[in-house]
Amino acid sequence: MRFEEAATQPSQTFEAQYRWVNPRRDSSRLAGGGRVGSAPPEKPPPRGGPSGSPAAPPRLPFTPAGAASPPQNDLNHAAGARLLYHLFDDRVSLGASLLDFEFREPEQQYRLIGVDFGWSTRYADLSGEAVYRTRRNTGSVDERGGFVQAVIPLRPRLSLVGRYERYKTAVIAQTTTINTLGVNYRLRPTVSFKVEYRYGSHNALVAPDGWLASFAVLF
């Protein structure tokens, strides 16, 4: 599981997870669950330093904190807004999001637009989101996609989770599809533990197949 990999191979595990949230190279998950955002990958760093020591890690928009790799941020600016409308006694929600952002290197301006929904019934909770990203200087759509998700209660604290995602990114020529099946157990109303299996097509770069586990505390 993911937490076992982190204990034995922290650098490899972090790199796989990092690509997932890197806005310049791959995709990032929005508040509702969609993934968007990418740009052509950077050239790989040299294999070693002048004295044969390991080369310094490449500069990326966001890097881990620490003495050897201080935080970096290649965003010039970013501004966004979100509207959320509830109806039918909060059983249905409709949302819309807008985000404008600009990178420092290479200098690119993007606009991200998304719509999402949520629907709670007696037997399941359904949610989904559709997003697309355009280059502001040309207005052309360079990334788009979306997801749908169902959460089915099995017992008071145990739920079955299923999700289907489909994306077209600037990093991968083919359309990426991701399927996820998992179970979520709530130890307390604000504490949950989830185990899931993920598989798909053309997804090795952004979300490889495999088992994952997570522990979440909600505030």
Secondary structure, 3 states (H helix, E strand, C coil): CHHHHHHHCHHHHHHHHHHHHCCCCCCEECCCCCEECCCCCCCCCCCECCCCCECCCCCCCCCCCCCCCCCCCCEEEEEEEEEEEEECCCCEEEEEEEEEEEECCCCEEEEEEEEEEEEECCCCEEEEEEEEEEECCCCCEEEEEEEEEEEEECCCCEEEEEEEEEEECCCCCCCEEEEEEEEEEEEECCEEEEEEEEEEECCCCCCCCEEEEEEEECC
